[in-house]
Amino acid sequence: MPETKQRYKVTIRCQNCGEKYILRGRPNENGGFDTGFKRCVCGNETAFDLDVAPE
């Protein structure tokens, strides 16, 4: 059975419009988290504040 990585609660807040997203993610090999999030509803793809907590 393959070993699964621990999941994390990732809170993403857009620095442009203030929209907040709460997602689940797993650590990736680049030091970030894979959540499937691409961009904010305002079109922002780069300026975000992240808060990560173990689930």
PDB file of N, CA, C and O in Angstrom, chain B, residues numbered from 101:
ATOM      1  N   MET B 101       0.848  -1.183   0.000  1.00  0.00           N
ATOM      2  CA  MET B 101       0.000   0.000   0.000  1.00  0.00           C
ATOM      3  C   MET B 101       0.894   1.246   0.000  1.00  0.00           C
ATOM      4  O   MET B 101       1.805   1.343   0.822  1.00  0.00           O
ATOM      5  N   PRO B 102       0.647   2.206  -0.914  1.00  0.00           N
ATOM      6  CA  PRO B 102       1.507   3.386  -0.980  1.00  0.00           C
ATOM      7  C   PRO B 102       1.323   4.291   0.241  1.00  0.00           C
ATOM      8  O   PRO B 102       0.228   4.430   0.785  1.00  0.00           O
ATOM      9  N   GLU B 103       2.432   4.895   0.643  1.00  0.00           N
ATOM     10  CA  GLU B 103       2.385   5.813   1.779  1.00  0.00           C
ATOM     11  C   GLU B 103       1.823   7.155   1.315  1.00  0.00           C
ATOM     12  O   GLU B 103       2.244   7.669   0.278  1.00  0.00           O
ATOM     13  N   THR B 104       0.885   7.730   2.059  1.00  0.00           N
ATOM     14  CA  THR B 104       0.301   9.014   1.688  1.00  0.00           C
ATOM     15  C   THR B 104       0.895  10.112   2.545  1.00  0.00           C
ATOM     16  O   THR B 104       1.179   9.911   3.726  1.00  0.00           O
ATOM     17  N   LYS B 105       1.080  11.270   1.944  1.00  0.00           N
ATOM     18  CA  LYS B 105       1.598  12.418   2.666  1.00  0.00           C
ATOM     19  C   LYS B 105       0.480  13.032   3.500  1.00  0.00           C
ATOM     20  O   LYS B 105      -0.694  12.950   3.139  1.00  0.00           O
ATOM     21  N   GLN B 106       0.853  13.641   4.608  1.00  0.00           N
ATOM     22  CA  GLN B 106      -0.127  14.296   5.468  1.00  0.00           C
ATOM     23  C   GLN B 106      -0.769  15.467   4.737  1.00  0.00           C
ATOM     24  O   GLN B 106      -0.108  16.179   3.980  1.00  0.00           O
ATOM     25  N   ARG B 107      -2.064  15.660   4.971  1.00  0.00           N
ATOM     26  CA  ARG B 107      -2.762  16.785   4.372  1.00  0.00           C
ATOM     27  C   ARG B 107      -2.690  17.992   5.303  1.00  0.00           C
ATOM     28  O   ARG B 107      -2.577  17.860   6.522  1.00  0.00           O
ATOM     29  N   TYR B 108      -2.757  19.170   4.691  1.00  0.00           N
ATOM     30  CA  TYR B 108      -2.703  20.419   5.426  1.00  0.00           C
ATOM     31  C   TYR B 108      -3.882  21.299   5.037  1.00  0.00           C
ATOM     32  O   TYR B 108      -4.382  21.228   3.915  1.00  0.00           O
ATOM     33  N   LYS B 109      -4.318  22.127   5.976  1.00  0.00           N
ATOM     34  CA  LYS B 109      -5.338  23.134   5.698  1.00  0.00           C
ATOM     35  C   LYS B 109      -4.592  24.373   5.227  1.00  0.00           C
ATOM     36  O   LYS B 109      -3.795  24.943   5.973  1.00  0.00           O
ATOM     37  N   VAL B 110      -4.849  24.793   3.988  1.00  0.00           N
ATOM     38  CA  VAL B 110      -4.155  25.927   3.394  1.00  0.00           C
ATOM     39  C   VAL B 110      -5.162  27.056   3.201  1.00  0.00           C
ATOM     40  O   VAL B 110      -6.134  26.918   2.458  1.00  0.00           O
ATOM     41  N   THR B 111      -4.914  28.179   3.886  1.00  0.00           N
ATOM     42  CA  THR B 111      -5.754  29.359   3.737  1.00  0.00           C
ATOM     43  C   THR B 111      -5.026  30.329   2.824  1.00  0.00           C
ATOM     44  O   THR B 111      -3.902  30.742   3.109  1.00  0.00           O
ATOM     45  N   ILE B 112      -5.675  30.688   1.724  1.00  0.00           N
ATOM     46  CA  ILE B 112      -5.085  31.581   0.727  1.00  0.00           C
ATOM     47  C   ILE B 112      -5.889  32.873   0.721  1.00  0.00           C
ATOM     48  O   ILE B 112      -7.109  32.846   0.554  1.00  0.00           O
ATOM     49  N   ARG B 113      -5.212  34.009   0.903  1.00  0.00           N
ATOM     50  CA  ARG B 113      -5.876  35.308   0.843  1.00  0.00           C
ATOM     51  C   ARG B 113      -5.215  36.143  -0.252  1.00  0.00           C
ATOM     52  O   ARG B 113      -3.996  36.308  -0.284  1.00  0.00           O
ATOM     53  N   CYS B 114      -6.057  36.665  -1.148  1.00  0.00           N
ATOM     54  CA  CYS B 114      -5.581  37.492  -2.256  1.00  0.00           C
ATOM     55  C   CYS B 114      -5.152  38.857  -1.719  1.00  0.00           C
ATOM     56  O   CYS B 114      -5.887  39.486  -0.958  1.00  0.00           O
ATOM     57  N   GLN B 115      -3.971  39.310  -2.112  1.00  0.00           N
ATOM     58  CA  GLN B 115      -3.479  40.615  -1.685  1.00  0.00           C
ATOM     59  C   GLN B 115      -4.135  41.754  -2.470  1.00  0.00           C
ATOM     60  O   GLN B 115      -4.099  42.902  -2.028  1.00  0.00           O
ATOM     61  N   ASN B 116      -4.726  41.459  -3.612  1.00  0.00           N
ATOM     62  CA  ASN B 116      -5.362  42.498  -4.428  1.00  0.00           C
ATOM     63  C   ASN B 116      -6.778  42.819  -3.970  1.00  0.00           C
ATOM     64  O   ASN B 116      -7.107  43.985  -3.753  1.00  0.00           O
ATOM     65  N   CYS B 117      -7.620  41.800  -3.820  1.00  0.00           N
ATOM     66  CA  CYS B 117      -9.033  42.051  -3.508  1.00  0.00           C
ATOM     67  C   CYS B 117      -9.450  41.571  -2.124  1.00  0.00           C
ATOM     68  O   CYS B 117     -10.531  41.929  -1.656  1.00  0.00           O
ATOM     69  N   GLY B 118      -8.615  40.763  -1.452  1.00  0.00           N
ATOM     70  CA  GLY B 118      -8.937  40.295  -0.101  1.00  0.00           C
ATOM     71  C   GLY B 118      -9.758  39.024  -0.052  1.00  0.00           C
ATOM     72  O   GLY B 118     -10.112  38.571   1.037  1.00  0.00           O
ATOM     73  N   GLU B 119     -10.073  38.433  -1.189  1.00  0.00           N
ATOM     74  CA  GLU B 119     -10.842  37.178  -1.222  1.00  0.00           C
ATOM     75  C   GLU B 119     -10.073  36.086  -0.497  1.00  0.00           C
ATOM     76  O   GLU B 119      -8.847  36.025  -0.586  1.00  0.00           O
ATOM     77  N   LYS B 120     -10.791  35.217   0.227  1.00  0.00           N
ATOM     78  CA  LYS B 120     -10.166  34.177   1.036  1.00  0.00           C
ATOM     79  C   LYS B 120     -10.640  32.809   0.564  1.00  0.00           C
ATOM     80  O   LYS B 120     -11.829  32.599   0.321  1.00  0.00           O
ATOM     81  N   TYR B 121      -9.696  31.885   0.439  1.00  0.00           N
ATOM     82  CA  TYR B 121      -9.974  30.516   0.027  1.00  0.00           C
ATOM     83  C   TYR B 121      -9.387  29.579   1.080  1.00  0.00           C
ATOM     84  O   TYR B 121      -8.260  29.784   1.531  1.00  0.00           O
ATOM     85  N   ILE B 122     -10.140  28.558   1.474  1.00  0.00           N
ATOM     86  CA  ILE B 122      -9.652  27.549   2.405  1.00  0.00           C
ATOM     87  C   ILE B 122      -9.675  26.217   1.677  1.00  0.00           C
ATOM     88  O   ILE B 122     -10.736  25.733   1.284  1.00  0.00           O
ATOM     89  N   LEU B 123      -8.488  25.619   1.498  1.00  0.00           N
ATOM     90  CA  LEU B 123      -8.343  24.393   0.723  1.00  0.00           C
ATOM     91  C   LEU B 123      -7.522  23.374   1.495  1.00  0.00           C
ATOM     92  O   LEU B 123      -6.868  23.712   2.482  1.00  0.00           O
ATOM     93  N   ARG B 124      -7.557  22.139   1.047  1.00  0.00           N
ATOM     94  CA  ARG B 124      -6.688  21.095   1.580  1.00  0.00           C
ATOM     95  C   ARG B 124      -5.565  20.872   0.583  1.00  0.00           C
ATOM     96  O   ARG B 124      -5.779  20.897  -0.629  1.00  0.00           O
ATOM     97  N   GLY B 125      -4.362  20.653   1.109  1.00  0.00           N
ATOM     98  CA  GLY B 125      -3.235  20.440   0.218  1.00  0.00           C
ATOM     99  C   GLY B 125      -2.230  19.479   0.799  1.00  0.00           C
ATOM    100  O   GLY B 125      -2.242  19.182   1.994  1.00  0.00           O
ATOM    101  N   ARG B 126      -1.369  19.001  -0.057  1.00  0.00           N
ATOM    102  CA  ARG B 126      -0.276  18.102   0.341  1.00  0.00           C
ATOM    103  C   ARG B 126       1.035  18.753  -0.074  1.00  0.00           C
ATOM    104  O   ARG B 126       1.089  19.455  -1.085  1.00  0.00           O
ATOM    105  N   PRO B 127       2.093  18.526   0.697  1.00  0.00           N
ATOM    106  CA  PRO B 127       3.397  19.100   0.329  1.00  0.00           C
ATOM    107  C   PRO B 127       3.875  18.556  -1.022  1.00  0.00           C
ATOM    108  O   PRO B 127       3.647  17.391  -1.349  1.00  0.00           O
ATOM    109  N   ASN B 128       4.535  19.412  -1.796  1.00  0.00           N
ATOM    110  CA  ASN B 128       5.109  18.956  -3.059  1.00  0.00           C
ATOM    111  C   ASN B 128       6.628  18.995  -2.971  1.00  0.00           C
ATOM    112  O   ASN B 128       7.184  19.434  -1.964  1.00  0.00           O
ATOM    113  N   GLU B 129       7.294  18.540  -4.013  1.00  0.00           N
ATOM    114  CA  GLU B 129       8.752  18.440  -3.991  1.00  0.00           C
ATOM    115  C   GLU B 129       9.449  19.793  -4.101  1.00  0.00           C
ATOM    116  O   GLU B 129      10.658  19.876  -3.887  1.00  0.00           O
ATOM    117  N   ASN B 130       8.715  20.850  -4.430  1.00  0.00           N
ATOM    118  CA  ASN B 130       9.294  22.182  -4.562  1.00  0.00           C
ATOM    119  C   ASN B 130       9.232  22.988  -3.271  1.00  0.00           C
ATOM    120  O   ASN B 130       9.643  24.148  -3.249  1.00  0.00           O
ATOM    121  N   GLY B 131       8.723  22.391  -2.194  1.00  0.00           N
ATOM    122  CA  GLY B 131       8.621  23.094  -0.922  1.00  0.00           C
ATOM    123  C   GLY B 131       7.300  23.818  -0.728  1.00  0.00           C
ATOM    124  O   GLY B 131       7.086  24.440   0.312  1.00  0.00           O
ATOM    125  N   GLY B 132       6.416  23.748  -1.705  1.00  0.00           N
ATOM    126  CA  GLY B 132       5.103  24.377  -1.616  1.00  0.00           C
ATOM    127  C   GLY B 132       4.033  23.353  -1.289  1.00  0.00           C
ATOM    128  O   GLY B 132       4.326  22.279  -0.762  1.00  0.00           O
ATOM    129  N   PHE B 133       2.791  23.690  -1.604  1.00  0.00           N
ATOM    130  CA  PHE B 133       1.666  22.795  -1.348  1.00  0.00           C
ATOM    131  C   PHE B 133       0.807  22.679  -2.593  1.00  0.00           C
ATOM    132  O   PHE B 133       0.514  23.677  -3.250  1.00  0.00           O
ATOM    133  N   ASP B 134       0.403  21.453  -2.918  1.00  0.00           N
ATOM    134  CA  ASP B 134      -0.480  21.218  -4.055  1.00  0.00           C
ATOM    135  C   ASP B 134      -1.916  21.255  -3.559  1.00  0.00           C
ATOM    136  O   ASP B 134      -2.336  20.396  -2.783  1.00  0.00           O
ATOM    137  N   THR B 135      -2.671  22.260  -4.013  1.00  0.00           N
ATOM    138  CA  THR B 135      -4.079  22.400  -3.634  1.00  0.00           C
ATOM    139  C   THR B 135      -4.988  22.395  -4.853  1.00  0.00           C
ATOM    140  O   THR B 135      -6.193  22.180  -4.720  1.00  0.00           O
ATOM    141  N   GLY B 136      -4.444  22.623  -6.019  1.00  0.00           N
ATOM    142  CA  GLY B 136      -5.249  22.750  -7.226  1.00  0.00           C
ATOM    143  C   GLY B 136      -5.656  24.187  -7.493  1.00  0.00           C
ATOM    144  O   GLY B 136      -6.309  24.458  -8.501  1.00  0.00           O
ATOM    145  N   PHE B 137      -5.288  25.126  -6.614  1.00  0.00           N
ATOM    146  CA  PHE B 137      -5.643  26.529  -6.768  1.00  0.00           C
ATOM    147  C   PHE B 137      -4.826  27.147  -7.894  1.00  0.00           C
ATOM    148  O   PHE B 137      -3.612  26.955  -7.955  1.00  0.00           O
ATOM    149  N   LYS B 138      -5.481  27.887  -8.787  1.00  0.00           N
ATOM    150  CA  LYS B 138      -4.793  28.510  -9.921  1.00  0.00           C
ATOM    151  C   LYS B 138      -4.773  30.030  -9.823  1.00  0.00           C
ATOM    152  O   LYS B 138      -3.707  30.637  -9.928  1.00  0.00           O
ATOM    153  N   ARG B 139      -5.950  30.668  -9.621  1.00  0.00           N
ATOM    154  CA  ARG B 139      -6.010  32.128  -9.547  1.00  0.00           C
ATOM    155  C   ARG B 139      -7.283  32.577  -8.847  1.00  0.00           C
ATOM    156  O   ARG B 139      -8.258  31.834  -8.740  1.00  0.00           O
ATOM    157  N   CYS B 140      -7.242  33.800  -8.380  1.00  0.00           N
ATOM    158  CA  CYS B 140      -8.366  34.413  -7.677  1.00  0.00           C
ATOM    159  C   CYS B 140      -9.447  34.830  -8.686  1.00  0.00           C
ATOM    160  O   CYS B 140      -9.186  34.904  -9.887  1.00  0.00           O
ATOM    161  N   VAL B 141     -10.647  35.097  -8.194  1.00  0.00           N
ATOM    162  CA  VAL B 141     -11.725  35.543  -9.070  1.00  0.00           C
ATOM    163  C   VAL B 141     -11.425  36.909  -9.688  1.00  0.00           C
ATOM    164  O   VAL B 141     -12.004  37.254 -10.718  1.00  0.00           O
ATOM    165  N   CYS B 142     -10.521  37.700  -9.071  1.00  0.00           N
ATOM    166  CA  CYS B 142     -10.154  39.011  -9.626  1.00  0.00           C
ATOM    167  C   CYS B 142      -9.100  38.891 -10.726  1.00  0.00           C
ATOM    168  O   CYS B 142      -8.752  39.888 -11.358  1.00  0.00           O
ATOM    169  N   GLY B 143      -8.582  37.669 -10.963  1.00  0.00           N
ATOM    170  CA  GLY B 143      -7.588  37.450 -12.012  1.00  0.00           C
ATOM    171  C   GLY B 143      -6.160  37.384 -11.507  1.00  0.00           C
ATOM    172  O   GLY B 143      -5.249  37.092 -12.281  1.00  0.00           O
ATOM    173  N   ASN B 144      -5.945  37.646 -10.231  1.00  0.00           N
ATOM    174  CA  ASN B 144      -4.599  37.608  -9.644  1.00  0.00           C
ATOM    175  C   ASN B 144      -4.078  36.174  -9.637  1.00  0.00           C
ATOM    176  O   ASN B 144      -4.784  35.252  -9.227  1.00  0.00           O
ATOM    177  N   GLU B 145      -2.841  35.991 -10.092  1.00  0.00           N
ATOM    178  CA  GLU B 145      -2.223  34.666 -10.111  1.00  0.00           C
ATOM    179  C   GLU B 145      -0.941  34.592  -9.286  1.00  0.00           C
ATOM    180  O   GLU B 145      -0.342  33.521  -9.194  1.00  0.00           O
ATOM    181  N   THR B 146      -0.497  35.708  -8.678  1.00  0.00           N
ATOM    182  CA  THR B 146       0.809  35.689  -8.019  1.00  0.00           C
ATOM    183  C   THR B 146       0.831  36.241  -6.597  1.00  0.00           C
ATOM    184  O   THR B 146       1.588  35.724  -5.776  1.00  0.00           O
ATOM    185  N   ALA B 147       0.051  37.253  -6.262  1.00  0.00           N
ATOM    186  CA  ALA B 147       0.164  37.944  -4.970  1.00  0.00           C
ATOM    187  C   ALA B 147      -0.830  37.380  -3.951  1.00  0.00           C
ATOM    188  O   ALA B 147      -1.980  37.813  -3.879  1.00  0.00           O
ATOM    189  N   PHE B 148      -0.354  36.391  -3.152  1.00  0.00           N
ATOM    190  CA  PHE B 148      -1.211  35.752  -2.162  1.00  0.00           C
ATOM    191  C   PHE B 148      -0.490  35.640  -0.827  1.00  0.00           C
ATOM    192  O   PHE B 148       0.736  35.546  -0.775  1.00  0.00           O
ATOM    193  N   ASP B 149      -1.267  35.652   0.251  1.00  0.00           N
ATOM    194  CA  ASP B 149      -0.771  35.337   1.583  1.00  0.00           C
ATOM    195  C   ASP B 149      -1.239  33.925   1.890  1.00  0.00           C
ATOM    196  O   ASP B 149      -2.420  33.616   1.725  1.00  0.00           O
ATOM    197  N   LEU B 150      -0.321  33.054   2.339  1.00  0.00           N
ATOM    198  CA  LEU B 150      -0.656  31.672   2.656  1.00  0.00           C
ATOM    199  C   LEU B 150      -0.509  31.441   4.150  1.00  0.00           C
ATOM    200  O   LEU B 150       0.439  31.916   4.775  1.00  0.00           O
ATOM    201  N   ASP B 151      -1.460  30.705   4.714  1.00  0.00           N
ATOM    202  CA  ASP B 151      -1.381  30.255   6.096  1.00  0.00           C
ATOM    203  C   ASP B 151      -1.624  28.746   6.062  1.00  0.00           C
ATOM    204  O   ASP B 151      -2.671  28.291   5.602  1.00  0.00           O
ATOM    205  N   VAL B 152      -0.652  27.977   6.550  1.00  0.00           N
ATOM    206  CA  VAL B 152      -0.720  26.523   6.472  1.00  0.00           C
ATOM    207  C   VAL B 152      -0.739  25.929   7.878  1.00  0.00           C
ATOM    208  O   VAL B 152       0.058  26.304   8.738  1.00  0.00           O
ATOM    209  N   ALA B 153      -1.684  24.979   8.096  1.00  0.00           N
ATOM    210  CA  ALA B 153      -1.784  24.316   9.391  1.00  0.00           C
ATOM    211  C   ALA B 153      -2.040  22.831   9.143  1.00  0.00           C
ATOM    212  O   ALA B 153      -2.757  22.484   8.205  1.00  0.00           O
ATOM    213  N   PRO B 154      -1.466  21.945   9.967  1.00  0.00           N
ATOM    214  CA  PRO B 154      -1.744  20.515   9.823  1.00  0.00           C
ATOM    215  C   PRO B 154      -3.224  20.244  10.032  1.00  0.00           C
ATOM    216  O   PRO B 154      -3.880  20.899  10.841  1.00  0.00           O
ATOM    217  N   GLU B 155      -3.734  19.287   9.307  1.00  0.00           N
ATOM    218  CA  GLU B 155      -5.156  18.959   9.401  1.00  0.00           C
ATOM    219  C   GLU B 155      -5.405  17.919  10.445  1.00  0.00           C
ATOM    220  O   GLU B 155      -6.550  17.522  10.659  1.00  0.00           O
TER     221      GLU B 155
END
